[in-house]
């Protein structure tokens, strides 16, 4: 009953209702386009492609595109080229002075960086599109009968359509961010992942209830309980912060004399997992290299198994390393200390300036270690549960990029809806919002 009342409150706010409906509509368009196959490919002949993209790194890519990869869809590359372009631009911002200047130019600089990211997305797509077409023709088992058209016409039209599909997905994501609710790009990825959930759970349910010795309904219930525990741990990882107490002096001016009239306390929230899912994405990109090398060097053959011990040890170590790396380049402790000093704030017992920056850097380094280890454990958890007989498609929801993205996007979207409700004097969806509103009465 409480849920029904909350929904009534949400849809009683005209602006919020329009944003939600627009978001749902744009997501529906994206999902429809993801089911449209490329012209010149017989959709009835795609069984081999679906089998090839069922497991491994291709399975993860297929999950991010909501199955579009395995359908040879016009959205087969999805939003991933845009994600790659964003990562490249962010990393280049460390070394390229022009991008560093844009980052400091406020809104105008942000718009220019966005434009650079868009153009780079097109460039990446123009490289990935022919690679994808080559792969489905030579590596994924599609026979000549699957291609209704061949020659330059098929190649040119497919590259243009795949590029247009990625640009359209990028446009949909930006429209959701600007006019809808939540982060559009993240929502498109999340919806793509969730689209695989019913089929994955059904496959696991059938396997456990029909195969002798698989555990039956009781094993399914145990798996669901474990899954909810993992979700709870993921929520804790995403939301956990270390609060650094900050004090601000309020000053009154009488003639030429400044007197401290009092002080106010605040805090700087340093996230336990400040890097988010980026370390996993970086690590997975790097792991393509040993997988490719394993095809030529037999002694590395074990690295081709994404559920193998060797693969996951290297994968976990890379996640920990990249967590430190990405946190260091995205959390500017020196700038935070300077801003704090200019605003008249200070950490009690710590001198403003360099000492404050060192203090923030020290705390951030200490909390990043448990955060990165926790992230690494969650990332290799799907490989662990597979060893206990869980189907690969269902195991994907037990951790890794998929689960953390879903949890992060869900929390972010709920927080935005919560803000709208609180601003309209309704009870929020989340407890902190409720307490804040009651304290303001």
VEXDREN-2710 file (C-alpha; in Angstrom, 1 decimal):
% VEXDREN-2710
k/r/px/py/pz
1/UNK/0.0/0.0/0.0
2/UNK/2.9/2.3/0.8
3/UNK/4.4/1.6/-2.6
4/UNK/1.1/2.5/-4.3
5/UNK/1.0/5.8/-2.4
6/UNK/4.6/6.6/-3.4
7/UNK/3.8/6.0/-7.0
8/UNK/0.7/8.3/-6.7
9/UNK/3.0/11.0/-5.2
10/UNK/5.5/10.5/-8.1
11/UNK/3.0/10.8/-10.8
12/UNK/1.2/13.7/-9.1
13/UNK/4.2/15.9/-9.9
14/UNK/3.8/16.8/-13.6
15/UNK/7.4/17.5/-14.3
16/UNK/8.6/14.3/-12.7
17/UNK/5.9/12.3/-14.4
18/UNK/6.9/13.7/-17.9
19/UNK/10.6/12.9/-17.2
20/UNK/9.8/9.3/-16.3
21/UNK/7.5/8.7/-19.2
22/UNK/10.1/10.3/-21.6
23/UNK/12.8/8.1/-20.2
24/UNK/10.7/4.9/-20.5
25/UNK/9.7/5.9/-24.1
26/UNK/13.3/6.5/-25.2
27/UNK/14.5/3.2/-23.6
28/UNK/11.7/1.4/-25.5
29/UNK/12.9/2.9/-28.7
30/UNK/16.4/1.7/-27.9
31/UNK/15.2/-1.8/-27.1
32/UNK/13.2/-2.0/-30.4
33/UNK/16.2/-0.9/-32.5
34/UNK/18.4/-3.5/-30.7
35/UNK/16.1/-6.2/-32.2
36/UNK/16.4/-5.0/-35.8
37/UNK/19.0/-7.1/-37.7
38/UNK/21.4/-5.6/-40.2
39/UNK/20.1/-5.5/-43.8
40/UNK/21.5/-8.4/-45.8
41/UNK/21.6/-10.9/-42.9
42/UNK/19.1/-13.6/-42.5
43/UNK/17.9/-13.5/-38.8
44/UNK/17.0/-17.2/-38.9
45/UNK/20.6/-18.1/-39.5
46/UNK/22.0/-16.4/-36.3
47/UNK/22.1/-19.5/-34.1
48/UNK/25.8/-19.9/-34.5
49/UNK/26.4/-16.2/-33.6
50/UNK/24.3/-16.6/-30.4
51/UNK/26.2/-19.7/-29.4
52/UNK/29.5/-17.9/-29.9
53/UNK/28.4/-14.9/-27.8
54/UNK/26.9/-17.0/-25.0
55/UNK/30.0/-17.2/-22.8
56/UNK/33.3/-15.4/-22.1
57/UNK/34.1/-11.9/-22.9
58/UNK/31.8/-11.9/-25.9
59/UNK/29.0/-12.9/-23.6
60/UNK/29.7/-9.8/-21.5
61/UNK/29.8/-7.6/-24.5
62/UNK/26.5/-9.1/-25.7
63/UNK/25.0/-8.5/-22.2
64/UNK/26.0/-4.8/-22.4
65/UNK/24.3/-4.4/-25.7
66/UNK/21.1/-6.2/-24.5
67/UNK/21.6/-9.1/-26.9
68/UNK/22.1/-6.8/-29.9
69/UNK/25.6/-8.2/-30.5
70/UNK/24.3/-11.7/-31.0
71/UNK/21.4/-10.6/-33.2
72/UNK/23.7/-8.8/-35.6
73/UNK/21.5/-5.8/-34.9
74/UNK/21.8/-2.3/-36.2
75/UNK/22.7/-1.6/-32.5
76/UNK/25.2/-4.4/-32.3
77/UNK/28.0/-2.1/-31.1
78/UNK/25.6/-0.3/-28.7
79/UNK/26.9/2.5/-26.6
80/UNK/30.3/0.8/-25.9
81/UNK/32.2/3.0/-28.5
82/UNK/31.0/6.0/-26.6
83/UNK/32.2/4.5/-23.3
84/UNK/35.6/3.8/-24.9
85/UNK/35.8/7.4/-26.2
86/UNK/34.9/8.8/-22.8
87/UNK/37.7/6.8/-21.1
88/UNK/40.2/7.8/-23.7
89/UNK/39.3/11.5/-23.4
90/UNK/39.5/11.2/-19.6
91/UNK/42.9/9.6/-19.6
92/UNK/44.2/12.1/-22.2
93/UNK/43.1/14.9/-19.9
94/UNK/46.0/14.0/-17.6
95/UNK/48.7/14.6/-20.3
96/UNK/47.2/16.9/-22.9
97/UNK/47.4/20.6/-21.9
98/UNK/44.5/21.6/-24.1
99/UNK/42.1/19.1/-22.5
100/UNK/43.4/20.2/-19.0
101/UNK/42.5/23.8/-19.9
102/UNK/39.0/22.8/-21.1
103/UNK/38.4/20.9/-17.8
104/UNK/39.0/24.2/-16.0
105/UNK/36.8/26.3/-18.2
106/UNK/33.5/25.3/-16.6
107/UNK/30.4/24.8/-18.7
108/UNK/32.0/26.0/-22.0
109/UNK/34.9/23.6/-21.5
110/UNK/32.6/20.7/-20.7
111/UNK/30.7/21.3/-23.9
112/UNK/33.9/21.2/-26.0
113/UNK/35.0/18.0/-24.2
114/UNK/31.6/16.5/-25.0
115/UNK/32.0/17.4/-28.6
116/UNK/35.5/15.9/-28.8
117/UNK/34.1/12.7/-27.2
118/UNK/31.3/12.5/-29.8
119/UNK/33.8/12.8/-32.7
120/UNK/36.1/10.2/-31.2
121/UNK/33.1/7.9/-30.7
122/UNK/32.5/8.1/-34.5
123/UNK/36.1/7.3/-35.2
124/UNK/36.1/4.3/-32.8
125/UNK/32.9/3.0/-34.3
126/UNK/34.3/3.3/-37.9
127/UNK/37.2/1.0/-36.7
128/UNK/35.0/-1.4/-34.7
129/UNK/32.2/-1.8/-37.3
130/UNK/34.4/-3.5/-40.0
131/UNK/36.0/-5.6/-37.3
132/UNK/32.6/-6.8/-36.1
133/UNK/31.5/-7.6/-39.7
134/UNK/34.7/-9.5/-40.3
135/UNK/34.3/-11.5/-37.1
136/UNK/30.7/-12.6/-37.8
137/UNK/31.8/-13.7/-41.3
138/UNK/34.9/-15.5/-40.4
139/UNK/35.1/-16.4/-36.7
140/UNK/31.6/-16.8/-35.3
141/UNK/30.5/-19.7/-37.5
142/UNK/27.9/-18.0/-39.8
143/UNK/27.8/-19.8/-43.1
144/UNK/27.3/-18.1/-46.5
145/UNK/23.6/-18.8/-46.4
146/UNK/23.3/-16.3/-43.5
147/UNK/24.2/-13.4/-45.9
148/UNK/21.6/-12.4/-48.4
149/UNK/23.9/-9.7/-49.8
150/UNK/27.6/-9.7/-50.3
151/UNK/30.4/-7.6/-51.7
152/UNK/31.2/-3.9/-51.2
153/UNK/27.5/-3.0/-51.0
154/UNK/27.0/-5.1/-47.8
155/UNK/30.3/-3.8/-46.2
156/UNK/29.6/-0.2/-46.8
157/UNK/26.0/-0.2/-45.9
158/UNK/26.7/-2.3/-42.7
159/UNK/29.5/0.0/-41.5
160/UNK/27.3/3.1/-42.1
161/UNK/24.3/1.5/-40.3
162/UNK/26.4/0.3/-37.3
163/UNK/28.0/3.8/-37.0
164/UNK/24.6/5.4/-37.2
165/UNK/23.2/3.0/-34.6
166/UNK/25.9/3.9/-32.1
167/UNK/25.4/7.6/-32.8
168/UNK/21.6/7.2/-32.3
169/UNK/22.2/5.3/-29.0
170/UNK/24.6/8.1/-27.9
171/UNK/21.9/10.7/-28.8
172/UNK/19.2/8.7/-26.8
173/UNK/21.5/8.5/-23.8
174/UNK/22.1/12.3/-23.9
175/UNK/18.4/13.1/-24.3
176/UNK/17.6/10.9/-21.3
177/UNK/20.2/12.7/-19.2
178/UNK/19.1/16.2/-20.3
179/UNK/15.3/15.7/-20.4
180/UNK/14.6/12.5/-18.5
181/UNK/15.5/11.0/-15.2
182/UNK/18.9/9.4/-14.4
183/UNK/22.1/9.0/-16.3
184/UNK/21.1/8.1/-19.9
185/UNK/24.2/6.2/-21.0
186/UNK/24.2/4.2/-17.8
187/UNK/20.5/3.5/-18.0
188/UNK/20.9/2.1/-21.6
189/UNK/23.6/-0.2/-20.4
190/UNK/21.6/-1.3/-17.4
191/UNK/18.4/-2.0/-19.5
192/UNK/20.5/-4.1/-21.8
193/UNK/21.8/-6.1/-18.9
194/UNK/18.4/-6.5/-17.3
195/UNK/17.0/-7.6/-20.7
196/UNK/19.0/-10.8/-20.3
197/UNK/17.8/-11.5/-16.8
198/UNK/14.5/-13.4/-17.5
199/UNK/16.1/-15.8/-20.0
200/UNK/19.1/-16.4/-17.7
201/UNK/17.0/-17.1/-14.6
202/UNK/14.7/-19.4/-16.6
203/UNK/17.6/-21.3/-18.0
204/UNK/19.0/-21.8/-14.5
205/UNK/15.6/-22.8/-13.1
206/UNK/15.1/-25.4/-15.8
207/UNK/18.6/-26.8/-15.3
208/UNK/18.2/-27.1/-11.6
209/UNK/14.7/-28.6/-11.7
210/UNK/15.0/-31.0/-14.6
211/UNK/18.5/-32.4/-14.2
212/UNK/18.9/-35.2/-11.6
213/UNK/21.2/-34.3/-8.7
214/UNK/21.1/-30.5/-9.6
215/UNK/19.4/-29.6/-6.3
216/UNK/15.9/-28.8/-7.5
217/UNK/13.8/-25.9/-6.2
218/UNK/15.7/-25.8/-2.9
219/UNK/19.0/-25.0/-4.7
220/UNK/17.2/-22.3/-6.7
221/UNK/16.0/-20.7/-3.5
222/UNK/19.5/-20.9/-2.0
223/UNK/20.9/-19.2/-5.1
224/UNK/18.3/-16.4/-4.9
225/UNK/19.2/-15.8/-1.2
226/UNK/22.9/-15.7/-2.0
227/UNK/22.1/-13.3/-4.9
228/UNK/20.3/-10.9/-2.6
229/UNK/23.2/-11.0/-0.2
230/UNK/25.6/-10.1/-3.0
231/UNK/23.3/-7.2/-4.1
232/UNK/23.3/-5.9/-0.5
233/UNK/27.1/-6.1/-0.4
234/UNK/27.2/-4.2/-3.8
235/UNK/25.0/-1.5/-2.4
236/UNK/27.3/-1.1/0.6
237/UNK/30.3/-0.9/-1.8
238/UNK/28.6/1.8/-3.9
239/UNK/27.3/3.9/-1.1
240/UNK/30.1/3.6/1.6
241/UNK/31.9/6.8/2.3
242/UNK/34.6/8.0/4.7
243/UNK/33.6/11.4/6.2
244/UNK/36.4/13.8/6.8
245/UNK/35.2/16.5/9.3
246/UNK/35.6/20.1/8.1
247/UNK/35.0/23.3/10.0
248/UNK/34.1/26.6/8.5
249/UNK/34.6/29.9/10.5
250/UNK/31.9/32.5/10.1
251/UNK/33.3/36.0/10.3
252/UNK/31.7/39.4/10.9
253/UNK/33.3/42.6/9.9
254/UNK/33.1/45.7/12.1
255/UNK/35.1/48.5/10.7
256/UNK/38.5/47.1/10.0
257/UNK/38.3/44.3/12.5
258/UNK/37.1/40.7/11.7
259/UNK/35.7/38.7/14.6
260/UNK/34.9/35.0/14.6
261/UNK/31.2/34.9/15.2
262/UNK/30.9/31.2/15.4
263/UNK/31.6/28.2/13.2
264/UNK/29.8/25.5/11.3
265/UNK/30.8/21.9/10.8
266/UNK/30.6/19.9/7.6
267/UNK/32.4/17.0/6.1
268/UNK/34.1/15.8/2.9
269/UNK/32.7/12.4/1.8
270/UNK/35.4/10.2/0.3
271/UNK/33.9/7.2/-1.3
272/UNK/35.2/3.7/-0.5
273/UNK/35.0/2.9/-4.2
274/UNK/35.7/6.2/-5.8
275/UNK/36.6/4.6/-9.2
276/UNK/33.2/2.9/-9.6
277/UNK/33.2/0.2/-12.4
278/UNK/36.1/1.8/-14.3
279/UNK/38.8/-0.5/-12.9
280/UNK/36.8/-3.5/-14.1
281/UNK/36.3/-2.1/-17.5
282/UNK/40.1/-1.3/-17.8
283/UNK/41.0/-4.7/-16.5
284/UNK/38.7/-6.5/-18.9
285/UNK/40.1/-4.5/-21.8
286/UNK/43.6/-5.5/-20.8
287/UNK/42.6/-9.2/-20.4
288/UNK/41.8/-9.3/-24.1
289/UNK/45.5/-9.3/-24.7
290/UNK/46.4/-12.5/-22.9
291/UNK/43.3/-14.2/-24.3
292/UNK/44.5/-13.3/-27.8
293/UNK/48.1/-14.4/-27.0
294/UNK/46.9/-17.7/-25.7
295/UNK/45.8/-18.6/-29.2
296/UNK/49.4/-18.5/-30.4
297/UNK/51.3/-19.6/-27.2
298/UNK/50.1/-22.9/-25.9
299/UNK/51.6/-22.4/-22.4
300/UNK/49.1/-19.5/-21.9
301/UNK/46.1/-21.6/-22.9
302/UNK/44.7/-21.5/-19.4
303/UNK/44.1/-17.8/-19.7
304/UNK/41.4/-18.4/-22.4
305/UNK/39.1/-19.7/-19.7
306/UNK/37.5/-16.7/-18.0
307/UNK/36.4/-19.0/-15.1
308/UNK/39.9/-20.4/-14.7
309/UNK/42.2/-19.7/-11.7
310/UNK/45.0/-18.0/-13.6
311/UNK/42.7/-15.6/-15.5
312/UNK/40.8/-14.5/-12.4
313/UNK/44.0/-14.0/-10.3
314/UNK/45.4/-11.7/-13.0
315/UNK/42.0/-10.0/-13.4
316/UNK/41.7/-9.3/-9.7
317/UNK/45.2/-7.9/-9.4
318/UNK/44.5/-5.6/-12.4
319/UNK/41.3/-4.3/-10.8
320/UNK/43.2/-3.4/-7.6
321/UNK/45.9/-1.6/-9.5
322/UNK/43.5/0.3/-11.7
323/UNK/41.4/1.2/-8.7
324/UNK/44.4/3.1/-7.3
325/UNK/45.3/4.5/-10.7
326/UNK/41.8/5.8/-11.5
327/UNK/41.2/7.2/-8.0
328/UNK/44.5/9.1/-8.2
329/UNK/43.6/10.8/-11.5
330/UNK/40.0/11.5/-10.8
331/UNK/40.1/12.7/-7.1
332/UNK/42.3/15.9/-7.1
333/UNK/43.2/16.2/-3.5
334/UNK/45.4/19.3/-4.1
335/UNK/42.5/21.1/-5.7
336/UNK/40.1/20.0/-2.9
337/UNK/42.6/21.4/-0.4
338/UNK/42.9/24.7/-2.2
339/UNK/39.1/25.1/-2.6
340/UNK/38.7/24.4/1.1
341/UNK/41.3/27.0/2.0
342/UNK/39.7/29.6/-0.2
343/UNK/36.3/29.0/1.3
344/UNK/37.6/29.4/4.9
345/UNK/37.4/25.8/5.7
346/UNK/39.9/23.5/7.5
347/UNK/40.2/20.0/8.8
348/UNK/40.5/20.3/12.6
349/UNK/44.1/19.8/13.7
350/UNK/45.4/20.0/10.2
351/UNK/47.0/23.1/8.6
352/UNK/45.3/24.4/5.4
353/UNK/47.1/23.9/2.1
354/UNK/49.7/21.1/1.6
355/UNK/49.1/19.4/4.9
356/UNK/45.3/19.2/4.2
357/UNK/46.1/17.8/0.7
358/UNK/48.4/15.2/2.3
359/UNK/45.8/14.3/4.8
360/UNK/43.1/13.8/2.2
361/UNK/45.5/11.8/0.0
362/UNK/46.5/9.6/3.0
363/UNK/42.9/8.8/3.9
364/UNK/42.0/8.1/0.3
365/UNK/44.9/5.7/-0.1
366/UNK/43.9/3.8/3.0
367/UNK/40.3/3.4/2.1
368/UNK/41.0/2.5/-1.6
369/UNK/42.7/-0.7/-0.6
370/UNK/39.7/-2.4/1.1
371/UNK/37.5/-0.9/-1.6
372/UNK/39.6/-2.2/-4.4
373/UNK/39.8/-5.7/-2.8
374/UNK/36.1/-5.7/-2.3
375/UNK/35.5/-4.7/-5.9
376/UNK/37.9/-7.4/-7.1
377/UNK/36.1/-10.1/-5.1
378/UNK/32.8/-9.1/-6.5
379/UNK/34.2/-9.1/-10.0
380/UNK/35.5/-12.7/-9.8
381/UNK/32.5/-13.9/-7.9
382/UNK/30.7/-15.1/-11.2
383/UNK/33.6/-17.3/-11.9
384/UNK/33.4/-18.7/-8.4
385/UNK/29.7/-19.6/-8.5
386/UNK/30.1/-21.3/-11.9
387/UNK/32.3/-23.8/-10.1
388/UNK/29.2/-24.7/-8.0
389/UNK/27.1/-25.6/-11.1
390/UNK/25.5/-22.2/-11.7
391/UNK/24.8/-21.5/-15.4
392/UNK/27.2/-18.9/-17.0
393/UNK/24.4/-16.6/-18.1
394/UNK/22.9/-16.6/-14.5
395/UNK/26.3/-16.3/-12.8
396/UNK/26.9/-13.0/-14.6
397/UNK/24.3/-11.4/-12.2
398/UNK/26.3/-12.5/-9.2
399/UNK/28.9/-9.7/-9.5
400/UNK/31.2/-8.0/-11.9
401/UNK/30.5/-5.0/-14.0
402/UNK/26.9/-6.0/-14.6
403/UNK/25.7/-6.1/-11.0
404/UNK/27.7/-3.0/-9.9
405/UNK/26.4/-1.0/-12.9
406/UNK/22.8/-2.0/-12.1
407/UNK/23.2/-1.2/-8.4
408/UNK/24.9/2.1/-9.1
409/UNK/22.3/3.2/-11.7
410/UNK/19.4/2.2/-9.5
411/UNK/20.7/4.2/-6.5
412/UNK/21.4/7.2/-8.7
413/UNK/18.0/7.2/-10.3
414/UNK/16.2/6.7/-6.9
415/UNK/18.2/9.7/-5.5
416/UNK/17.1/11.9/-8.4
417/UNK/13.4/10.9/-7.9
418/UNK/13.9/11.4/-4.1
419/UNK/15.1/14.9/-4.7
420/UNK/12.1/15.8/-6.8
421/UNK/9.8/14.4/-4.0
422/UNK/11.5/16.3/-1.3
423/UNK/11.5/19.6/-3.3
424/UNK/7.7/19.2/-3.6
425/UNK/7.4/18.6/0.1
426/UNK/6.6/14.9/-0.2
427/UNK/8.2/12.1/1.8
428/UNK/11.2/10.8/-0.1
429/UNK/11.9/7.3/-1.2
430/UNK/15.0/6.9/0.8
431/UNK/15.5/7.1/4.6
432/UNK/18.0/10.0/4.6
433/UNK/15.6/12.1/2.6
434/UNK/12.8/11.4/5.0
435/UNK/14.8/12.3/8.0
436/UNK/16.0/15.5/6.4
437/UNK/12.5/16.6/5.5
438/UNK/11.2/15.9/9.0
439/UNK/14.0/17.8/10.6
440/UNK/13.2/20.8/8.5
441/UNK/9.6/21.0/9.7
END
